Every structure is written in structure tokens, then in C-alpha cells.
Amino acid sequence: MTTARYREALLDDVHRIVDFQIAMAEETEQIRLDRQVCTHGVQAVLSDLNLGCYYVAEIDGVVVASTLITYEWSDWRNGVVWWIQSVYVVPDARRQGVYAGLYRHLQNRAREDNRVRGIRLYVDRRNGAAQNVYGRLGMNGDHYQVFEWMKTEF
């Protein structure tokens, strides 16, 4: 496994995270994101922790992976469920345990926070590689299927 350092993202990481989001959208869903809209979206999260929180992985001082955590209130559990979103690892750092380390970092943070009840994510059905990784990390997709409605213009 590659030695990586995990931390909350900083405002200085915005351009790297935007690059990751644009690359991920093209790679996984063949969608071309508008750089300006995406930049404003990432900056919004980095400026307002109520919206979520990015975490990054660094190798030799270079950010090589990121993910976004957003929050869902669970009345069943009287606590917060963290949703992992926008996972991206640069191609050269894949298959080296970088995401596994980032996920363990998130689990540890969740364990330390008494308000957090669990972690969820959704994955594109066509992304078999990601599903295999999540399964190896002990997550399962047995319980829920996510449905969505999204505006196409904004």
C-alpha cells in the first residue's frame, strides 16, 4: 500500500477537487461538467460545513484523491448518516489502497463523533470496479435502491 496522509480539504484544494470532479463525471458517466458551476459548487462546500465536507488523500504532498461527505438526518437513529459522494482517485494512485485508507479515515472520524450513526454511498450500476472496492471494505448494497429526479438545467 502506498503511504498516504488523510485530512479535511482546505480552500486551497478547490482547483484540484474541481479537476477530480470533471474527470470523474467524464470517466464514469460520460458527462461534461461546466468548470465554473463545479468550481462554485466545490467552493460552497469548502466555505460552509453545513453543506458537507471534503476529505483528501495526499502522497508526497500532492492531493491524489478526494471525497465529499454530506449529511442525512435519521429520525430512526436520532443521528446523522454520512453520505460518501464524489469519490475520485487519480489513475496513477489506484489499486494501491489509497481509497481504502481514506474510507478507514472516514470510519474513524465517524466513530469519534457521537452524532454519526453510519456511512452510506450510492454507486452507478455500471461502475463494477467501484462496487467491488466497496464490497471488499465491508459495505453492502443489499438494502436500498436509490431513485432520483434531477433538473437538467439550472
LOBATOR-299660 format. One record per atom (N, C-alpha, C): x, z, y. Coordinates in pm, whole numbers, plus 50000, padded with zeros to 5 digits. Atoms other than C-alpha are relative to their C-alpha. Layout:
N
XZY/...
END
This chain:
154
500845000049880/500005000050000/500875000050124/499325000449872/501154992050350/499725013050074/500204987849922/501695022550569/499344996250132/500755002949878/499125021450845/499645013250066/500454988549920/498095045451120/498584996950044/501415001949967/494385050151187/499645008650120/500364992849878/492855060251519/498754993950061/501085005749919/489925056051755/500594989450091/499555010649912/490205024451956/500005004650145/499884997449857/491185025452321/499554987850078/500385011349916/490085003552610/501074989049997/498915009850009/493504986752580/499884991049877/500175007850123/492414973852237/498924989350011/501185008649988/489484953752372/500284985549961/499775014350027/491074919152355/500304997449853/499695001450143/492394924352002/498715001049919/501274998450071/488974936451884/499114987750021/500785012149974/487264906852052/500524988449916/499435010550085/489664883151876/499555001749855/500434997250137/488764900151547/498544996149980/501435002950013/485024896851611/499744985049996/500175014549998/485304860051693/500484993949869/499485005250126/487444853251386/499075003549884/500874995750108/485134873351159/498704991949997/501255007549993/481984855651278/500204985849947/499725013650050/483574821651212/500285000049851/499574999450140/485064832050879/498855003349904/501014995150094/482074849850725/498644993350015/501345005349979/479024833550882/499984986550071/499875012849932/480324801751045/499254999850133/500634998649870/479074814051382/501105000550105/499054999849888/480924807251708/499445009350108/500434990449898/480624837251938/500494995950137/499595002049862/480754834552314/500995011250035/498954990149974/484014852052412/499595009850111/500364991349888/482634865652740/498935010149958/501054991050047/479494880152580/500595010449905/499374990950096/481554895252297/500905010150071/499124990949924/484084909852542/499185010850069/500864990149934/481314926652741/499415009749897/500564991450104/479814939852416/501015010249950/498954990750046/483094955052296/500335010050110/499724990949888/483814969452641/498895010450016/501114990749987/480354985152647/500165011749902/499824989450099/481055004452326/501195008850037/498814992349966/484535014752436/499795008750124/500284992449878/483045027752762/498885010249983/501154991250018/480035046052615/499905004249853/500014995350139/480425066652296/498605001649942/501364999550052/476625068852270/499644987249925/500285012750066/476675032352162/500694998949865/499245000850123/479265036751891/501455003150028/498594997249987/482965039951832/500784990549910/499125008450081/485615015551717/501155008349947/498794994550060/488375026151483/500914988449964/499045010650030/491545006251428/501075005049905/498824997450082/494435004151187/501174992850065/498785005749943/497944998351319/501104999949896/498775000650079/501034986951135/501124996350096/498875002149909/504304989451325/499544998050144/500495000549863/502334994651646/499094988450033/500885011649978/500224963151602/498655002749932/501334998150056/496454966151552/499714988449904/500225010250103/495694947851226/498605000449941/501364998850052/492134959551152/499165008350095/500914991849920/489084973551322/498655000449933/501404999050042/485574985051250/499245007850107/500894993349904/482654997051458/499115009549924/500964990350053/480665028251380/498865001250100/501184997249918/477115030151514/499225011049930/500654987950046/474675058551465/498514997849976/501424999950033/471285062351299/499585014549979/500514986650022/469295094451323/499174999949872/500774998750123/467935105350983/499165012750008/500884988350000/464915127951006/499965006349861/499984994650137/465065131750626/501145009849980/498784992150020/468525146750654/500345008950119/499744992649878/468325161851002/501454998350044/498635002949960/471555144851091/500194985250022/499655013749965/473335112751171/500614992849879/499365008950098/474205084250937/500854990250079/499125009849937/477175063551041/499834986549932/500055013750050/476815025951003/501334993250031/498775007749984/480045006850947/499594985750030/500295013749962/479874973351122/501294993150042/498925008149942/482184945151224/501375003249941/498724997450067/484904951650966/500854987350004/499075011450001/487914929051013/501415004949975/498584997950027/491424929250871/500684986650013/499305012849985/493894902350975/500454995049863/499675005450133/494644878850684/501325005049941/498704995750052/498304889550653/500005014549952/500044985850039/497264926150608/498965002749890/501014998250103/494554920250348/500655002649864/499574997050138/494864932449989/501235009149996/498894990549993/497334959150097/499505014350019/500564986649987/494974988950118/499705004350142/500234996449860/494534987650496/498555004450021/501404996049982/490734988150485/499695012749920/500244987950079/490705014150206/500475012350077/499504988949919/492815036550429/499115002850120/500914998449886/490535030350726/498715006649955/501234994050053/487495038750514/500225014849968/499714985950029/489105071150390/500115008150130/499904993349870/489905079850754/498595002950053/501384998149954/486215074850843/499295010749918/500614989750084/485085095650545/500495013950040/499454987049959/487405123850651/499405004450132/500624996749871/486075122251007/498555004349981/501414996650027/482505122950873/499895013749935/500014986950066/483275152850651/500245011350100/499674989949900/484675171750950/498885002350101/501084999349901/481555165251162/498725004549931/501184994450067/478635187351054/498714992350028/501205007949970/476135163451214/499884987749912/499995012550077/477125134150992/499595002749856/500524998250135/475215130950665/500504989549901/499535010450090/476685098850526/500434987650076/499515012649945/478025064050579/499294988649927/500635011950055/476235030850527/500644987650062/499625012849941/477044994550581/499114989249941/500655011650057/475504960750529/501054989149988/499045010650025/477304930350398/499234987249971/500595013050028/476444893650391/500034997649849/500085002250146/475284884850037/501044990049951/499025010350039/477744855750036/501435005450001/498664994549987/480724878650102/500355008649878/499714993150124/481604887449745/501275008350005/498744992649991/485154898249829/499775013650065/500274987349932/483894924850071/499185009249910/500824991750089/481264936849822/500865006449892/499104994450101/483984941549560/500825011650057/499224989349936/486084962049803/499145012550017/500874988549976/483154984349898/499665007149870/500284994050130/482304989849531/501185008049949/498804992850044/485884999849449/500195013050078/499874988049918/485695025349732/498905010349972/501034990350039/482695042249570/498674998250072/501285002649935/479925027249783/499144991949903/500865008350083/476885011549621/498934993750086/501055007249929/474254986849730/498705000349923/501154999450090/471614998249484/498685003650068/501224993949948/469115014449720/499214991550099/500725006449890/468284992550015/500374985450013/499745013649957/467984956850122/499664999750148/500205000249855/468314950750494/499264987250040/500725011249941/465834928350673/500275000550149/499745000049856/466324917451031/499204989350071/500515009849907/464854898951322/500955000650118/499065000549888/467294887851591/499574989050096/500225010249899/466684869651916/501154990149993/498945010050008/468614837151918/500614997150136/499455002049865/469104836152293/499865012950077/500034988149916/469944863752537/500814997850122/
END
